[in-house]
Amino acid sequence: PLLVVPYAFDTNDMKFFHPNGFVRADEMVGYVQDAIEVLLAEGAAGRPKLLNIGFHLRIIGRPARFAAFRRILQLLDSYGDQIWVPRRIDLATFWAEQFPAQARLIMEESA
């Protein structure tokens, strides 16, 4: 079975390579924080969403960029139980448990 987990490019360290992307660590941290705040408001209104944050060792592993990684982890931790920070497998398992009919349909179509 195949489950496609959405992948975002705007909250992704690849934006450090884009000419109109992030230059400083604080830009990425601020962008991620703004995204979280909007999605928390949508969740409070009954429309919870998913936010992907992409990190690649070859990109975020540079000293100045690593500051963004560290600050984003601290930011995520600061929200406590307001947000869930799962691994991909945890997200896939959650989806299959919450929507078993759709998961079954996907498995049948992929067979």
DONUZA-873470 format. One record per residue: x, y, z of N, C-alpha, C in turn; residue in one letter. Coordinates in steps of 0.02 Angstrom, whole numbers, plus 50000, padded with zeros to 5 digits. Last residue first. Example, Ala and Ser with C-alpha at 12.3 -4.5 7.8 and 13.67 -1.06 7.14 Angstrom:
BEGIN
<r <50642,49888,50354>,<50684,49947,50357>,<50645,50002,50394>,S>
<r <50660,49716,50390>,<50615,49775,50390>,<50660,49835,50390>,A>
END
This chain:
BEGIN
<r <49840,49866,49722>,<49854,49795,49713>,<49850,49775,49639>,A>
<r <49796,49994,49735>,<49867,49985,49720>,<49885,49913,49707>,S>
<r <49663,49980,49769>,<49679,50009,49704>,<49752,49998,49686>,E>
<r <49675,49927,49899>,<49644,49887,49846>,<49662,49913,49777>,E>
<r <49735,50034,49966>,<49771,49970,49962>,<49742,49926,49907>,M>
<r <49634,50129,49952>,<49700,50142,49923>,<49739,50077,49915>,I>
<r <49535,50066,50026>,<49524,50082,49956>,<49591,50093,49921>,L>
<r <49592,50065,50154>,<49577,50002,50121>,<49569,50013,50046>,R>
<r <49596,50202,50177>,<49658,50164,50177>,<49648,50098,50141>,A>
<r <49460,50231,50178>,<49503,50261,50126>,<49569,50223,50121>,Q>
<r <49424,50156,50291>,<49392,50142,50226>,<49435,50170,50169>,A>
<r <49499,50211,50397>,<49513,50144,50373>,<49482,50128,50305>,P>
<r <49550,50338,50456>,<49512,50333,50394>,<49522,50264,50363>,F>
<r <49623,50319,50572>,<49567,50366,50573>,<49522,50359,50512>,Q>
<r <49722,50227,50533>,<49677,50211,50589>,<49615,50255,50589>,E>
<r <49787,50294,50430>,<49755,50229,50416>,<49706,50209,50471>,A>
<r <49835,50405,50503>,<49788,50414,50447>,<49750,50349,50433>,W>
<r <49923,50343,50593>,<49866,50382,50617>,<49813,50388,50562>,F>
<r <50017,50292,50502>,<49978,50247,50545>,<49916,50281,50571>,T>
<r <50068,50412,50450>,<50036,50363,50406>,<49992,50315,50446>,A>
<r <50122,50469,50567>,<50070,50504,50530>,<50032,50455,50485>,L>
<r <50220,50375,50598>,<50166,50388,50646>,<50108,50423,50612>,D>
<r <50302,50386,50486>,<50268,50323,50498>,<50210,50333,50548>,I>
<r <50353,50517,50505>,<50311,50501,50447>,<50271,50437,50458>,R>
<r <50331,50567,50676>,<50373,50543,50622>,<50326,50526,50564>,R>
<r <50241,50715,50736>,<50252,50644,50726>,<50308,50630,50675>,P>
<r <50198,50825,50837>,<50257,50821,50794>,<50274,50747,50784>,V>
<r <50057,50919,50867>,<50084,50851,50867>,<50141,50849,50817>,W>
<r <50016,51057,50974>,<50033,51028,50909>,<50061,50958,50919>,I>
<r <49983,51082,51103>,<49942,51115,51051>,<49956,51085,50982>,Q>
<r <50067,51033,51200>,<50015,50988,51174>,<49971,51020,51121>,D>
<r <50198,51143,51157>,<50174,51089,51200>,<50123,51045,51166>,G>
<r <50257,51247,51094>,<50185,51241,51086>,<50155,51185,51128>,Y>
<r <50393,51232,51112>,<50358,51284,51151>,<50282,51280,51146>,S>
<r <50433,51140,51018>,<50427,51118,51087>,<50388,51169,51129>,D>
<r <50440,51224,50907>,<50391,51169,50909>,<50380,51145,50980>,L>
<r <50548,51306,50949>,<50482,51334,50936>,<50428,51280,50940>,L>
<r <50652,51214,50954>,<50632,51248,51015>,<50562,51277,51008>,Q>
<r <50656,51182,50817>,<50642,51130,50866>,<50620,51160,50932>,L>
<r <50690,51309,50769>,<50625,51280,50751>,<50608,51223,50798>,I>
<r <50819,51325,50822>,<50765,51370,50844>,<50696,51342,50826>,R>
<r <50889,51223,50753>,<50886,51224,50826>,<50827,51266,50850>,R>
<r <50870,51266,50619>,<50848,51200,50641>,<50839,51199,50717>,F>
<r <50934,51391,50621>,<50862,51387,50606>,<50835,51320,50631>,A>
<r <51065,51352,50645>,<51032,51394,50695>,<50956,51392,50684>,A>
<r <51100,51295,50528>,<51085,51251,50583>,<51051,51289,50640>,F>
<r <51139,51403,50451>,<51073,51374,50439>,<51052,51328,50496>,R>
<r <51266,51425,50499>,<51216,51479,50506>,<51146,51452,50495>,A>
<r <51330,51293,50470>,<51325,51325,50536>,<51271,51378,50544>,P>
<r <51239,51172,50376>,<51287,51227,50376>,<51277,51267,50440>,R>
<r <51133,51082,50378>,<51193,51066,50416>,<51247,51119,50415>,G>
<r <51035,51112,50290>,<51027,51140,50358>,<51089,51127,50400>,I>
<r <51095,51041,50177>,<51074,51112,50176>,<51074,51141,50246>,I>
<r <51125,50911,50204>,<51172,50948,50162>,<51156,51023,50160>,R>
<r <51012,50869,50277>,<51076,50877,50310>,<51124,50920,50270>,L>
<r <50860,50951,50262>,<50907,50908,50228>,<50976,50921,50258>,H>
<r <50692,50969,50310>,<50763,50980,50326>,<50805,50928,50290>,F>
<r <50531,51038,50300>,<50582,50996,50269>,<50653,51017,50289>,G>
<r <50384,51021,50378>,<50444,51062,50381>,<50501,51018,50356>,I>
<r <50212,51025,50348>,<50275,50990,50339>,<50331,51040,50344>,N>
<r <50063,51028,50431>,<50119,51070,50410>,<50181,51027,50406>,L>
<r <49891,51003,50413>,<49957,50973,50418>,<50009,51022,50394>,L>
<r <49746,51057,50508>,<49786,51048,50448>,<49853,51016,50464>,K>
<r <49575,51069,50561>,<49646,51056,50574>,<49682,51040,50509>,P>
<r <49452,51157,50577>,<49483,51135,50514>,<49557,51122,50524>,R>
<r <49397,51216,50687>,<49371,51151,50666>,<49400,51125,50601>,G>
<r <49457,51327,50731>,<49393,51338,50697>,<49365,51272,50669>,A>
<r <49576,51278,50774>,<49529,51300,50825>,<49460,51311,50796>,A>
<r <49637,51262,50649>,<49619,51204,50688>,<49568,51220,50742>,G>
<r <49658,51395,50614>,<49613,51355,50573>,<49591,51293,50611>,E>
<r <49750,51427,50716>,<49686,51463,50712>,<49636,51424,50670>,A>
<r <49854,51341,50678>,<49822,51333,50743>,<49754,51368,50745>,L>
<r <49887,51397,50554>,<49858,51331,50557>,<49826,51315,50624>,L>
<r <49941,51521,50595>,<49882,51519,50551>,<49848,51451,50555>,V>
<r <50049,51474,50674>,<49996,51516,50704>,<49933,51516,50661>,E>
<r <50127,51405,50579>,<50098,51370,50637>,<50040,51410,50666>,I>
<r <50165,51511,50495>,<50125,51456,50469>,<50091,51419,50526>,A>
<r <50244,51588,50583>,<50183,51616,50554>,<50137,51561,50528>,D>
<r <50347,51494,50606>,<50304,51516,50661>,<50239,51547,50635>,Q>
<r <50403,51486,50478>,<50373,51427,50508>,<50326,51447,50565>,V>
<r <50449,51619,50468>,<50402,51593,50419>,<50365,51532,50448>,Y>
<r <50542,51626,50573>,<50483,51669,50573>,<50429,51644,50526>,G>
<r <50636,51531,50527>,<50602,51522,50591>,<50538,51564,50593>,V>
<r <50680,51591,50407>,<50645,51526,50406>,<50606,51515,50470>,M>
<r <50735,51708,50459>,<50682,51711,50408>,<50644,51646,50405>,E>
<r <50836,51669,50545>,<50775,51699,50573>,<50719,51704,50523>,D>
<r <50937,51627,50456>,<50900,51577,50495>,<50834,51606,50522>,A>
<r <50933,51716,50299>,<50954,51708,50369>,<50910,51657,50405>,R>
<r <50873,51693,50177>,<50944,51711,50179>,<50971,51697,50249>,V>
<r <50751,51603,50087>,<50779,51623,50152>,<50852,51640,50144>,F>
<r <50721,51658,49918>,<50707,51618,49977>,<50738,51648,50040>,G>
<r <50744,51696,49791>,<50695,51735,49829>,<50677,51700,49894>,N>
<r <50836,51599,49747>,<50855,51671,49748>,<50807,51715,49788>,P>
<r <50853,51454,49850>,<50813,51492,49802>,<50831,51566,49805>,H>
<r <50919,51396,49954>,<50952,51394,49889>,<50916,51437,49837>,F>
<r <50835,51404,50060>,<50899,51437,50068>,<50936,51440,50001>,F>
<r <50732,51321,50028>,<50722,51392,50013>,<50786,51432,50026>,K>
<r <50762,51200,50080>,<50782,51211,50011>,<50774,51284,49990>,M>
<r <50700,51190,50203>,<50766,51223,50201>,<50793,51231,50130>,D>
<r <50531,51236,50199>,<50581,51187,50181>,<50649,51222,50178>,N>
<r <50400,51286,50179>,<50429,51277,50246>,<50483,51224,50242>,T>
<r <50377,51274,50042>,<50385,51341,50071>,<50415,51338,50141>,D>
<r <50358,51146,50002>,<50421,51177,49984>,<50430,51246,50015>,F>
<r <50289,51000,50081>,<50287,51072,50066>,<50356,51098,50048>,A>
<r <50204,50857,50048>,<50272,50883,50058>,<50272,50956,50035>,Y>
<r <50088,50734,50107>,<50104,50798,50075>,<50173,50823,50094>,P>
<r <50112,50565,50083>,<50111,50617,50134>,<50129,50683,50100>,V>
<r <50029,50436,50015>,<50067,50495,49996>,<50058,50548,50050>,V>
<r <50042,50269,50037>,<50011,50328,50065>,<50056,50387,50049>,L>
<r <50017,50113,49969>,<50053,50176,49962>,<50012,50232,49992>,L>
<r <50042,49940,50000>,<50000,50000,50000>,<50044,50063,50000>,P>
END
